[in-house]
């Protein structure tokens, strides 16, 4: 059943498309009520408007904070047309029905994102708008509510019939969208207030808008979508996809992990991270991006096939040439020059994402994980250590070159699934052991993969020989440390804190390893 529209209330912050909508409504004989800037915009477009203050007989007050909060407006929106009591109340109090509410809200999120002052953010908290939206959405049996300019065209199509009616199905669709919009808006305000206080919020509010509908999730039988939050940090969500097939759920998760690791490595030197199933399979710094890519690929060329490549700097033709030599699912970088894009264009299935800039690695935030009956939340792992934070615990002091590689390996360890063991040399990973139930197994797997990689590149000995190693958490027993020594490592970085630290240190001394404690671990589950 359609519901005819004879009177509309329009008050919008985003005025895109509003003039054309106003002209259409006027052509259909709809009376238009409006306020302030919206009324001025419609009037300048030649649309006849009746000011809300004239309609209610009450002026706007308190610098516009109070304008639509009036029984004449609320009653006109909330009255159930088939309810005799409601109809009588409208007659008794001279309340005219309002059949269409077109509202979008003060730009609170944009004000916060733009660095607005506390007072500016407070003034951009809309009160009348959410009230109107909720009222109209509740009474969607009689009232249509539009909160998104993208819905104007369908509204016009709906009203183009003989009776200017809007179907019940469309009104329900609009109502659902309206409640979701108000919830997201209030959620952003609540999150902003929570962020001003130390600690985690008592009531967790997280909202998002569907930015991309995905074919499926991790597996074809799972539904999936990408939702954008109010966080404006550069990344996969805001990136421009230059070419390639549509992104999958797994592509997005891996590209995000790759970009985060590339950002962790800073901007002083070109860096490349190659990711497969959320774990790095090769990471390196270099004098050029092409050199960094070659060094990263050398670590595990087998796993890199079909992987995700992230760069911390704009890609050039030389880097693109190297990347294009093997099958790669996604390349993500802040930018790419014309030569690089031309080379990538020859790989039609390769997805190329440009983020505009790099995310800030130590930017605070919350990380969520759903569990049965609840949500786990924690602050983002932004912990770092510097050279001055390290404690040498062995007889041998690591050399300056070893210290640099230890710090590099430690940065990578933060982005590897636990239990994590990373070997590195000359600012490039030489082997990575990830996600094992035993730290010893992670060390052994890394050593085995290093031997395999050495054969692939024609090296006479495993790539781990002469490397340093990082462990994301302490060694519970000396066997993991012994395995690292057997693989040819010369120095180790680890958090320390085990009940058997003395045994592990003794094992390092026996193998003539230099070892440093960070006092900080980086579990990643």
N, C-alpha and C positions, 0 to 999 in steps of 0.2 A: 504494500500500500504506500502510495506517495503522499507527501505532506506539502501543501502549497505554501509558498513564501510570499508574504506581503510586506514584511518589515524586517530590516537587517540592522544589526549593530556592528560597526566596523571600527576597530581601534588597534593599530598595528605599529610595531617598532620597525620591522622590515617592510618597507613600502614597495618592494618589487612586485610588479604585476597588479598593484591595487587600483591604479587608474582604469585599466582595461576592465577589471572586474566591476568597478563602480559604474562604468558606462553601460556594461551589460545589464546590471541590476536595474539601472534607471530605465533602460529600454524596455524592461519587462514590467515596469510600473511598481517596482519595489521602493518603499520609503526607506531612506538610509539615515540612520543615526550615527553620529561620530563625535570624536573628541580631538581637541588640540591640533597637533601636527598632522594627524590623519585627515581631519576635516579640511585643513588648509590644502593638503595635497589633492584631495578629491575635488575641492572647489576650483583649484587652479586648473584641473583637467576638465572643467565644465560639468561636473557632476553636482546636482543639487543635494545638499546635505542639511539635516537638521541637527543642531548641536544638542548633545545630551543634556546640558544644563537647561536648555529651553524645554526639552521633553519632560524633565523631572521637575522643573520650576525651582531648582536649587543650584547655586553656582558651584563651580570647581573651587576647592579650598586647599589650603596647606600646600601651596606650590604644586598643585596637581596630584598630591597624594590621595585625595578623595575626590572622585568625579563620577565613577560608575557604581560606587557602593551606595545604592539607594533602593528602597523598596519598589519604586516604579520600574527600575531596571531588573532587579532580582525577580520580582513577581512576574514581569513580562516574559522572562526566560524560563522560570520554574513551573509556571502554571500548567497543569495537565488539562488539555483542552476538553476532554470528555468527562472531567470530574465536575459535577454540578456545584459543589462547594467552592472549588477553585474559580469557576466561571463567575459565581456570585461575588466572591471576594474581589475579582477584577472589576466587576461592575460597580461595587460599592466604593472602591478606592480609585476609580478612573485609571486603571492599569491597562495599557494596550499590549497585546501579545507581541513578542519578538520571536521571529521564526528562524532567523539565521544569525549566528554569532561568528564573526571573523576576527580572530585575535592572534597575534603572536607577541611574545613577551619581551620585556626589557632585556637588553643584551648583557646579562649578568656574567655568563661564562666568558664572553669576549672582553669584558671589562677586567676580569681577573687575569685572563691570559695576556692582556695588554699592560699589565703592571699597575692597574688602577690603585689609588689610595684606599684605605679602609673606608673612608667616608664615601668615596665614589662607588665602591662596591656595594655598600649598604643602600645607596640611593638607586642602584640598578637592580634591587630586589623588587620584582613586580608583585603587587598585592591584588589589585583589581582584576588584572588579566587572568591569573589562575582561578580566581573566584568565578569569573564569567565562564571560563572554560569548563570548570567542574560542574557548574550549574547546568550549562547547555548540554554537556555530555550525559549527565544524569537524566535529563529530560529529552534524550535523543528520540524518544517516540514521537515528539512534536517539533523538535528543534534540531537543525543541522549546525554543527560546530566545525569550523575550519581553522587549523593551527599551522598549516604548512602551505606556503604559496604554490608548491608543486601540485596541490589538489584543486587549484582554481579552475583549471581547464576541465576537469571531470565534473566539477560543480556546475560550470556553465553548460556542459553537455547534458547533465541531468535536468537542468531547468529550462532546456530549450523545447520542451514539449508544450502541449496546449495549456496546461494548468500551472506552470512554473513549479511543479512538484519535485521533491527529492525522495528517491525510493528509500524504503525502510532499511534495505541492505546497505545502501551507501551511508545512511545516517549512523548505522551501527558501526560500520567501518571507521567513520570519522570520529565517533565517540571513543572507540578503543585507542585510536591514535592520539586523541586529545588527553585521555587519562595517562597514557604513557609519556606524553610530552611534559605534563605537569609533574609527574613522578620524577622524571629525569632532571627537570629544572630544580625541584626541591632537593633532590639528591645532590646536585652540584653545590647548592648553597650549604647543605649540611656537611658535605665533604670539605668545603672551604673553611667553615668554622672549625671542624675537627683538626684540619691541618695547622691551624694557628696554635694548637695545644700540643704539648709533649705527650708521647705515648700513643697507643692505639685507641681508636674511638670505642665508646661503650656500645653504640649502635652502628653497625657497619652498613654503609650506603654505597653501592656501586651501580652505576647505570651506563648504558651504551646504546648507540643507534646503529642498526644494521647497515653496514657499509658495503657488504659483499655477500651475496648468497653463493654458497659453495656446492659443488656437485655432490659431495659427501664428506665425511669426516676422515678419521684415520683409516677407516675401512669402508667399502662401498655400502654396507648395510647401516651406516651411521649418518644421521643428518648433521649438517654443520653450516655455520655462517660466521662471518667476521663482523664484530661490533666495534665501532669507534667510540672512545670515551672523550671526555673533555681535555684530556692530556694532549697538548699540542706538540709534544716532542717529535722530532723527525724520526721516521722509521717506516716499517712496512705499510702501516695503515695509511699514512699520508703520501707515500711514494708514488711517483708517476710510473706506470708500466709502459715502457716504450714499445715493446714487442713481445711476441711469444704467446703461448697458450694461456688460458685462464689459470690463475693460481689455485693450488689445492690447499687443503688444510695443512698437510705435512710441509708443503713448500713454505707456507707462511710461518709456521713454527720454526722451521730450520733457518729461514732467512732472518728472522728476528734474532735467533741465537748467534748466527754468523756476524750480524751487524754489531751486536753487543760486544762480542769478542774483539772485533776490529776497533771499536771505539775504546775498549780497555787498553789497547796498545798505544793510544795517544796519537798525536799528529806531527811529531818531530821527524819521524821517518816513515816512508811508505810501508804499509802493512797489509798482509793478505791472510784471511782465515778461510779455510775450506771445511765445511761442515757436512756431516752425513748422519742422519737420524739423531739430530740435536747434539752430537758430539763432534769435536774437532778431529779431523784426520790429518791435518797439516796446517801449521801456522808459522809465519815468518815475517821478519823485517828485512828490508833491503835498501840499496841505494836508489833503486827504481821499483815500480810496481811489478814490472816483468821479472826482475830478479827475485823479488819477494815471492811471487807466485811460483817460480821455478823451485825455490828452496822449500816452500810449503808443500808442493806436489811431491817432491823427492821423499818426504817422510812416509807417505803411504799412497802411492799412485793407484793401487788397486781399489781402495775404498773411495778415492776421490772421484771415480767414475760415477756419474749421475748425482754428484754432490751440489752443494750451494757454495758460491764464492762471494766473499765480502771484501771490499777494499775500503781503506780509511781516507782515500784521496780520489779525485777525479781520474777516471780511467783514460789511458791514452792508447794509441794504436798498437804499440809494442806489447802492452799488457793484454789487450784484447786478442792479439794474434796468438799468444801463448794459451790463453784461456780457451779459445775456440778449437784448440787441437784435440781436446777430448770432449765427450758428451757431458754437458753440465746442465742441470735443471734451471738454476736461477743465478743471476749475477746481480748483486746489490752494491751500490756505491753512491756517494754524494752527487756525482755527475760523471759525464763521459764526453770526450771530444768527438768531433764529426768523424774522424778516422775510425775511432773505436766503434761508434754506432754503425758505420758502414760495414765493418768486419762482422759485427754481431748480426747484422741484417741477413748475412748469408746462412745463419743458423735459425731458421724460421720458428723452430719450437723452443728456442732458448728464451726464457723470460728475463727481461732486463728491467730492473727497478732503480730509479734515481730518486734519492731522498732530499736533495737540495743542500743538506748539511749533515753532519754527524751528530748522533745523540750524545749527551753528556754522560760519561760513564758513571760518575758518582752522584748523579741526580737522585735525590731521595724519592721514595714512593713505596707503595704496598704491593706485595705479591700474594695472589690468592690460589687456593686449591680446594676444589669441592670434595667433600667426603660424605658418607651416608649420614644424613641428618644435620649437616652443618657445613661450615666453610672454615678452612684454616687460613689465617692471614699472618703475614710477617713483613717487617720492613725489608726493603731490597738490600741485597748484600753489596754494600758500598765500601766495605772495609778494605783498607790498603795498608801496606807496610813500606817503609823506606829503609835505606841502608843503615840508618842510625838505630832502627828498631830491631835489627838482627843481632842475635847473640851467638857468637862462635863457641861451640861446645866441645870441639875436638882439638887434638894436639896440633893438627895442621890447619893453618889459616887459609881459606880459599883465596886464590889469586884475584886480581882486579877483573880479569877476563871471566873467570868463573863466577864472580859476584854478579857481573852484568847478566850472564846467562841464567844464573839462579833467579834473579829478579824477573827475567823474561818468562822462565818456566813457571814461576809462581803466579804470574798474571794469567797464563794459560790455564793453570790448574783450577782456578776459580770458575772456569766455564766448562769443565769436564765432569761428567756424571761420576759420583762416588761409587766405589773407591777409585781414586784417580792417581795414576803415576805418569809423569811426563818427563821425557828425556829431551834435552835441548843442547845445541851447540851453535855458536856464532849467530845467535838471535834467530834460530830456526828449530822447530821441533824435529827430533830424529826418531821418536817413537812415542806412542800414546797408549796407555792401558786404561780402559774406562769401564765403569759400571759393573765391576765384579763384586761378588759377596765377600771375597778375601783380598786384602791388599797385596798379599803374596801372589795371588793369581793375576792381578793387574800388572804387577812387575814382570811376571813371567810372560804374559801375553805381549806386553810392550817389547820385551827382548826378542821374542819369536818374530813379531811383525817387523822389527828392525832388521833381523837377518834376512827376511823375505824381501824387504825393500832394497837391501844392499845388493842382492842378486839381481833385482829388476834394473838397477842402475849400473851394474857391473863393478860394484865395490868388492874388495877382497875380504873385508871384515864387516861385522854389523855396524850400522850407523851409530849405535849407542856407545861405541868405543871412543873414549875421550870426551863424552858428553857430561853434562851435569843432570841431576834429577830432582824433581819436585814431587812431594806427596801432599795431597790436600788435607790430610789429618795425620796424627801421630802413628808410629809403628807400634802395634801392641806387642810384637815379638821382634827379635833380631833377624828372623828369617827373611822378611821383606827387604831389609837393608842389605843382607847378604846377597840376595838375588840381584839387586841393583848394582852391587860391586862386581858380581860375576859378569854382568852385562857390559862392564867396562866404564862405568861412571867414575868420575874423579871427585865430585862434590855433591852434596845433597842439601836441600832446603825442606824443612818440615815444621809443623807447629810446635812439636814437643808436648810434654804433659802426660806421657804414659807412665804407668807404675814401673815399667821396665826401661825407662830412658837410659839408666846407667848401662844396661846390657847393650842397648842399641848404640850408644856412644862408644862403648868398648869395641863393638863389632866394626864401627866406622874407623876407629883408631887402628885396629888390626889390619884393615884393608887400606890404610893410609888415605882415607877419604877426609876431605874437609866437610864439616857439617855445621849448618846454622839453624837456629830455632827462630820462628817468627812470633810465637805466642798467640797466633790467630789461625783458625782453621777455616776451610772453605768447602764444607759439605754441600753437595748439590744433588738432590734426590729427584 
